[in-house]
Amino acid sequence: MSRKCDISGKSKQKGHNVSHAQNKTNRHWKPNLRKVKVLVAGVAKTLTVSMSVYKKLKKGEIKDVKLNYSRPVAKN
């Protein structure tokens, strides 16, 4: 599974760790993702979404997709 939001497309970002001596080493930041069950066109699906999208789903700001459950689904 790639660490990418299915709705917004957010994925990992790249950058550098910078030491006091200005040595730069590569690093990356992972997005905060959760698996949720949602209704897409009347069909229940499990999607991986970022927390910013999850909050918008709970508020009802995203109209195409509806939350099927109020909490993220735990992976078994």
C-alpha positions as CSV (number, residue, x, y, z in Angstrom):
1,M,0.0,0.0,0.0
2,S,1.4,3.4,-0.9
3,R,1.1,6.0,1.8
4,K,-1.1,8.3,-0.2
5,C,-4.5,9.9,0.5
6,D,-7.2,8.5,-1.9
7,I,-9.1,11.7,-2.0
8,S,-6.7,14.6,-1.8
9,G,-3.6,12.8,-3.1
10,K,-1.3,13.9,-0.2
11,S,1.8,11.8,-0.1
12,K,5.2,11.9,1.6
13,Q,7.3,15.1,1.3
14,K,11.1,15.2,0.9
15,G,13.6,17.6,2.5
16,H,16.9,17.8,4.4
17,N,18.0,17.4,8.0
18,V,20.4,20.3,8.5
19,S,23.1,20.0,11.2
20,H,24.7,22.9,13.0
21,A,27.7,22.5,10.6
22,Q,25.2,22.9,7.7
23,N,25.6,19.2,6.6
24,K,22.4,18.2,4.8
25,T,21.1,14.6,4.9
26,N,17.9,13.4,3.1
27,R,14.7,12.8,5.1
28,H,11.0,12.6,4.4
29,W,7.8,13.4,6.3
30,K,4.9,10.9,6.1
31,P,1.2,12.1,5.9
32,N,-1.2,11.4,8.8
33,L,-3.4,8.7,7.2
34,R,-6.4,6.8,8.5
35,K,-8.5,4.0,6.9
36,V,-12.2,4.9,6.9
37,K,-15.4,3.3,5.5
38,V,-17.3,5.7,3.3
39,L,-20.2,5.7,1.0
40,V,-19.1,6.5,-2.6
41,A,-22.1,6.7,-4.9
42,G,-24.1,4.5,-2.5
43,V,-21.5,1.8,-2.3
44,A,-19.5,1.2,0.9
45,K,-15.7,1.4,0.4
46,T,-12.7,1.5,2.6
47,L,-10.5,4.4,1.7
48,T,-7.2,5.7,3.1
49,V,-7.6,9.4,3.8
50,S,-5.5,12.1,5.4
51,M,-6.7,13.6,8.7
52,S,-7.6,17.0,7.1
53,V,-9.9,15.1,4.7
54,Y,-11.3,13.1,7.5
55,K,-12.2,16.2,9.5
56,K,-13.9,17.6,6.4
57,L,-15.9,14.4,6.0
58,K,-17.1,14.5,9.6
59,K,-18.2,18.2,9.1
60,G,-20.0,17.3,5.8
61,E,-17.9,19.7,3.7
62,I,-17.1,17.0,1.1
63,K,-20.4,16.3,-0.7
64,D,-19.5,13.4,-3.0
65,V,-18.4,11.0,-0.2
66,K,-20.3,10.3,3.0
67,L,-18.8,8.6,6.1
68,N,-20.4,5.2,6.7
69,Y,-19.1,5.1,10.3
70,S,-18.2,7.9,12.7
71,R,-14.7,6.5,13.6
72,P,-11.8,5.3,11.6
73,V,-11.9,1.5,11.0
74,A,-9.2,-0.4,12.8
75,K,-7.1,-2.7,10.7
76,N,-7.4,-6.4,11.8
